[in-house]
Amino acid sequence: MALTVGMATFDSDAPVPLAQWWADALGGTIVENLDDFFIMVAQAGGGAPNLGFQLVSDPTPGKNRIHLDLGSTDRKTDVERLLAAGASLVAEHDENPEFTWTTLADPQGNQFCVSDAQE
């Protein structure tokens, strides 16, 4: 038996706007909305995994224990676009010139990283 990652799910007290933000950020679309309780976003081009956003009354406070690592062919431009769309800058990591990345947080504080796409 082999396991595969089908979806990464975010807890949120306002999942609809968060799902829309991520759909816009990834160039994807909302493909399912179950009464604003659970929303699924598919990435552009059908890439996996899908992202899920579920309504919870008490999201976990503080830094998330799991995060998305996004690859970009133009990290500077994508980071600027995400910041303009409502993300916030957490940190720039450029200590090792062979691998640099930017840590951001989405509008609800979920941290994620953007690095140069690896060949």
Secondary structure, DSSP 8 states (H G I E B T S, - for coil): ------EEEEEESSHHHHHHHHHHHHT-EEEEEETTTEEEEE-GGG-S-EEEEEE-SS---SS-SS-EEEEESSHHHHHHHHHHTT-EEEEEE-SSTTS-EEEEE-TTS-EEEEEE---
